[in-house]
Structure formats: structure tokens, C-alpha cells
């Protein structure tokens, strides 16, 4: 089965659970997805979750609750099962890092082009480097710390922290652009800059399509 088939099966069976078991399974499912992000293969996580859900539904038909059947909390169960999965290969991690870096470079360059002006395009390589580092650090913080906000009981507080994180991230990028956009500037004639932008856009679209197709096959 593919990832989408597992998701559809999980949704279908989840709707058949009683309220108590739905609460348990939702906590388990969230814990699996959050703790497993970028550490374990998504399809393997979904397969394990789907099989566990089948067991839970059978237990429910036999009159048992999720807690009595598994004997541990949803969070502890997720931690135990994740330890049984093989971690994602370094190749997959490198692919994510490379795609993130390419995305940063592409969008910074594409957004800096003035398509309705004949003036040369001035770009600062220092802005590219600093923005790229900021994006990578921001992504690392997001998946290591910020995603845990989803598990917080206080949704108002978690939303406020999430908004604050996004605001700080944007402010840092704006400050980099303000203070470094005129440092180490390279000027590119208007027409070559626009042609390069179109070529980059085509290559980036093809790369994105290729990655999405690979994910669908998983």
C-alpha cells in the first residue's frame, strides 16, 4: 500500500472508534507523526499506525478500551513503536537539505527580479548566504522545537508562540536584506537576469515535480 492508501484506511477505521478510543488514537497518531518527522520513513509510520488501528478496532469489538488493550498511554506506545522502526537514510536527509537550499536560492533570486524594469539587477551574495543559513536554522528549530507546540494543551499559548516564531523569522530576513543588500553587490544586465530567472524557474519546477513523483511512489 502507498502512503495515501494508508491515510485513507486510517481515516475510515478511525471513524468507527468510540469517543474514548478516538481520543486515545488521536494522541497516539499525533505523537507518531510529530516524533517521526524527518527521522523515520513516513510510509513505515503509516503502515505501523494502520496495523495498530486494526488491532484496536478488533479489541473494541471485543469490548476493550485502547488503554486496557495496550496497557500504556498513547504517548508511551508511540515512543516504543518508533524505536522499532529504522531511521531514515542519510540520503533522504541530504535530499531534504539540498532541496531546501535550492529553494532558498531560487526564491530570493526570483523575487529580486524587477520584470518591468530595464535596470541591471544588483544582488548581494552575502544576503544569499545569510538568508540560507537563517532558513536552515529556522527549519531545524521548527522540526525540533516548534512542532512540539502542536502537542501543548494550551492552544492559545501555542498559537501565540507560533506566531511569535514566524514574526521573529520574518524580522531577521528583513534585517538581513536592509543591512546587507548593498554589501558585496554584483550587477547583472536586465535581460540576462530575466532569462536566468525563467531558466531557474523551469528547472526548479522540474525538480519539484520529480521529488513529488518520488514521494508518491513511496
Secondary structure as GFF3:
##gff-version 3
##sequence-region A 1 218
A	DSSP	alpha_helix	3	14	.	.	.	ID=ss1
A	DSSP	alpha_helix	19	36	.	.	.	ID=ss2
A	DSSP	alpha_helix	42	61	.	.	.	ID=ss3
A	DSSP	alpha_helix	66	70	.	.	.	ID=ss4
A	DSSP	alpha_helix	74	82	.	.	.	ID=ss5
A	DSSP	alpha_helix	90	112	.	.	.	ID=ss6
A	DSSP	beta_strand	121	124	.	.	.	ID=ss7
A	DSSP	alpha_helix	125	144	.	.	.	ID=ss8
A	DSSP	three_ten_helix	146	151	.	.	.	ID=ss9
A	DSSP	alpha_helix	155	180	.	.	.	ID=ss10
A	DSSP	beta_strand	185	188	.	.	.	ID=ss11
A	DSSP	alpha_helix	190	217	.	.	.	ID=ss12
###
